[in-house]
């Protein structure tokens, strides 16, 4: 695996926002230029206890969901893999062990606090992977560079989801695969119980464990505003991906979407169809 000898992540963050345009931050309407900063505040607050909270909130199921995504990725020795919004680095760890010494895995995140936690954990595991602070809507990589791109539990926090999907597709080689693991629309019979859990238990856990109730209330709200399974599949197709399909996990609490890059790049991300 190719290694990066630098001790700090490369800062190549980029921000794009239209003047006066608005978007959602949970159930609150904010300026597009504000959202990235507000999301960053959330993850700076929870970075130190992020994995512990994931275990508590999901009963450990997040590890099963990620293992399924890694298996579906079909990463082989020598491949190049991009882990977008990779946070604390658990998926990068799994990919690094599969690509071997001739492969390459990049850990990226827009949030420097999360990325530093992930980079340090990778170093503790003997995996000095390259790491970069960067915006998924403006990736600092050449066209067609990666065999696989993965974004897990990060797409819903992005201001322009269609733009991010188009960028992730751009950096894929022909035949490369994009995988999106994200909270989604739960099966209708379970929705009332899931809502009770999301808006009562999650903020309570956040307050008691992470000492941050507000960030976990945002988590519940952001899930409700994220595109459902079919809408996200349509957005991936609009971004130029083919053979798009999704798998519902735990009755739709989470869905894994995947699509393949088969052809030339689609129109610029700003013109891509699909809801942001």
C-alpha positions in Angstrom: 0.0 0.0 0.0 1.3 3.5 -0.8 2.0 5.4 2.3 2.1 9.1 3.3 5.0 10.1 5.5 3.5 13.4 6.6 2.3 13.6 10.2 -0.8 15.9 9.5 -3.6 15.6 7.1 -3.3 17.6 3.9 -5.8 20.5 4.0 -7.4 20.8 0.6 -10.9 21.8 1.8 -13.0 23.7 -0.7 -16.4 25.4 -0.2 -19.0 26.3 -2.9 -22.1 28.2 -2.1 -24.5 30.4 -4.0 -25.1 33.9 -2.6 -28.3 34.1 -0.7 -29.1 30.4 -1.2 -30.5 28.4 1.7 -30.6 24.8 2.7 -31.5 22.7 5.8 -29.5 22.0 8.9 -31.8 19.5 10.5 -35.2 21.2 10.7 -33.6 24.6 10.6 -33.2 26.7 7.4 -29.7 28.2 7.1 -27.7 29.8 4.4 -25.7 27.4 2.2 -22.5 29.0 3.3 -23.4 28.3 6.9 -24.2 24.6 6.7 -20.7 23.2 6.4 -19.6 25.2 9.5 -22.6 24.0 11.5 -22.0 20.4 10.6 -18.4 20.8 11.5 -19.4 22.1 14.9 -21.5 18.9 15.4 -18.6 16.6 14.6 -16.0 18.5 16.5 -18.2 18.1 19.5 -18.7 14.4 19.2 -15.4 13.2 17.6 -13.9 11.9 20.8 -16.9 9.6 21.6 -18.1 9.0 18.1 -17.5 5.3 17.9 -18.8 4.7 21.5 -22.0 6.5 20.6 -22.4 4.5 17.4 -22.2 1.3 19.4 -24.7 2.5 21.9 -27.2 4.0 19.4 -27.2 1.0 17.1 -26.6 -1.8 19.6 -23.4 -2.5 17.6 -25.3 -3.0 14.4 -23.3 -0.3 12.6 -20.4 -2.8 12.5 -22.6 -5.3 10.7 -23.8 -2.7 8.2 -20.2 -1.6 7.5 -19.1 -5.2 7.2 -21.8 -5.8 4.6 -20.7 -2.7 2.7 -17.1 -3.8 2.7 -18.1 -7.2 1.4 -20.2 -5.6 -1.4 -17.3 -3.4 -2.4 -15.3 -6.4 -3.5 -12.0 -4.7 -2.9 -9.0 -6.7 -4.2 -5.2 -6.5 -3.9 -3.7 -3.5 -5.7 -6.9 -1.5 -5.9 -7.2 2.2 -5.2 -10.0 3.1 -2.7 -11.3 6.5 -1.6 -13.1 6.6 1.8 -15.2 9.8 1.8 -16.3 11.3 5.1 -14.3 8.5 6.6 -14.2 9.8 10.1 -12.6 7.6 12.6 -11.2 5.3 9.9 -12.8 1.9 10.5 -13.7 1.4 6.8 -10.3 2.6 5.7 -8.8 0.0 8.0 -10.9 -2.8 6.4 -10.0 -1.6 2.9 -6.3 -1.2 3.6 -6.1 -4.8 4.7 -7.7 -5.9 1.5 -5.7 -3.8 -1.0 -2.3 -5.0 0.3 1.1 -3.3 -0.2 0.4 -2.5 -3.9 -2.9 -0.8 -3.3 -3.8 2.6 -2.1 -6.5 3.8 0.4 -7.2 7.5 1.1 -9.0 8.6 4.3 -10.8 11.9 3.7 -13.2 14.0 5.7 -14.3 17.6 5.7 -13.9 17.7 9.5 -10.4 18.0 10.8 -11.3 16.8 14.3 -12.8 13.5 13.0 -9.9 13.0 10.5 -7.3 13.4 13.2 -9.0 10.8 15.3 -9.1 8.4 12.3 -5.5 9.1 11.3 -4.2 8.5 14.8 -6.1 5.2 15.0 -4.8 4.0 11.7 -1.2 4.8 12.8 -1.9 2.9 16.1 -2.8 -0.1 13.8 0.3 0.2 11.8 -1.5 1.7 8.8 0.1 5.1 7.8 -2.5 5.8 5.1 -2.7 9.2 3.3 -5.3 11.4 4.8 -6.8 14.7 3.5 -9.3 17.3 4.8 -11.5 17.9 1.8 -15.0 18.7 0.6 -16.7 15.8 -1.2 -18.3 18.4 -3.5 -14.9 19.3 -4.8 -12.6 16.3 -4.6 -8.8 17.0 -5.1 -8.2 13.9 -7.2 -7.8 13.3 -10.9 -10.6 11.9 -13.1 -10.8 8.1 -13.1 -8.3 7.6 -10.3 -10.1 5.1 -7.9 -11.4 1.6 -8.3 -13.9 2.1 -5.4 -15.4 5.1 -3.7 -17.2 4.6 -0.4 -19.2 7.2 1.6 -20.7 5.9 4.9 -23.0 8.0 7.0 -21.8 11.2 5.4 -23.9 12.0 2.3 -26.8 13.3 4.4 -24.6 16.0 5.9 -23.5 17.4 2.5 -25.1 20.6 1.2 -25.3 19.7 -2.4 -25.7 15.9 -2.6 -26.1 15.8 -6.4 -22.8 17.7 -6.8 -21.1 15.3 -4.4 -22.4 12.2 -6.1 -21.2 13.6 -9.5 -17.7 14.3 -8.0 -17.5 10.8 -6.5 -18.4 9.4 -9.9 -15.9 11.6 -11.7 -12.9 10.1 -9.7 -14.0 6.5 -10.4 -12.2 4.5 -13.1 -14.4 3.0 -15.8 -15.9 -0.1 -14.2 -15.3 1.4 -10.8 -18.1 1.3 -8.1 -19.5 3.9 -5.8 -21.1 2.7 -2.5 -23.3 4.9 -0.3 -24.1 3.6 3.2 -26.6 5.9 4.9 -29.6 6.1 7.2 -32.7 5.8 5.1 -36.5 5.4 5.3 -37.6 2.7 7.8 -40.4 0.3 7.0 -43.7 2.0 7.6 -45.0 -0.3 10.4 -41.9 0.5 12.4 -41.9 4.3 11.8 -43.8 5.4 15.0 -41.4 3.3 17.2 -38.4 4.5 15.3 -39.5 8.2 15.7 -39.9 7.7 19.4 -36.5 6.2 19.7 -34.9 8.9 17.4 -36.3 11.9 19.1 -36.3 10.7 22.7 -33.6 8.1 23.3 -30.9 9.5 20.9 -30.9 13.0 22.4 -30.9 11.4 25.9 -27.9 9.3 25.0 -26.2 12.3 23.5 -26.7 14.3 26.7 -25.6 11.5 29.0 -22.7 10.0 27.1 -21.4 12.7 24.7 -22.7 15.6 26.8 -24.2 17.0 23.6 -28.0 16.6 23.2 -28.3 19.1 20.4 -25.9 17.2 18.0 -27.9 14.0 18.4 -31.2 15.8 17.8 -29.6 17.1 14.6 -28.8 13.5 13.7 -32.4 12.5 14.0 -33.6 15.5 12.0 -31.0 15.0 9.3 -32.1 11.4 8.8 -35.7 12.5 8.2 -34.7 15.0 5.5 -32.3 12.7 3.7 -33.7 11.3 0.3 -35.4 8.0 0.6 -34.1 4.8 -1.1 -35.7 5.3 -4.5 -34.9 9.0 -4.6 -31.3 8.5 -3.8 -31.1 5.7 -6.5 -32.5 8.2 -9.0 -29.9 10.8 -8.0 -27.1 8.3 -8.5 -28.4 7.6 -12.0 -28.6 11.3 -12.7 -24.9 11.6 -11.6 -24.0 9.2 -14.4 -23.9 5.9 -12.6 -25.2 2.6 -14.0 -26.6 -0.6 -12.6 -27.7 1.3 -9.5 -29.3 -0.8 -6.8 -29.8 -0.7 -3.1 -30.1 -3.1 -0.1 -32.3 -2.3 2.9 -30.6 -3.2 6.1 -32.5 -3.6 9.5 -35.9 -2.9 7.9 -34.6 0.2 6.1 -33.1 1.9 9.0 -30.0 1.9 6.8 -29.6 1.3 3.1 -26.6 0.5 1.0 -26.7 2.0 -2.5 -24.2 1.0 -5.2 -23.6 2.1 -8.8 -21.0 1.5 -11.4 -19.2 4.0 -13.6 -19.5 2.7 -17.2 -19.2 5.7 -19.4 -17.9 9.2 -20.0 -18.4 11.9 -17.4 -21.9 13.4 -17.3 -22.6 17.2 -17.4 -21.2 19.5 -14.7 -22.4 18.8 -11.2 -24.2 22.1 -11.0 -26.5 20.9 -13.9 -27.1 17.4 -12.6 -30.7 16.3 -12.0 -31.8 15.3 -8.5 -32.7 16.9 -5.3 -30.0 18.4 -3.0 
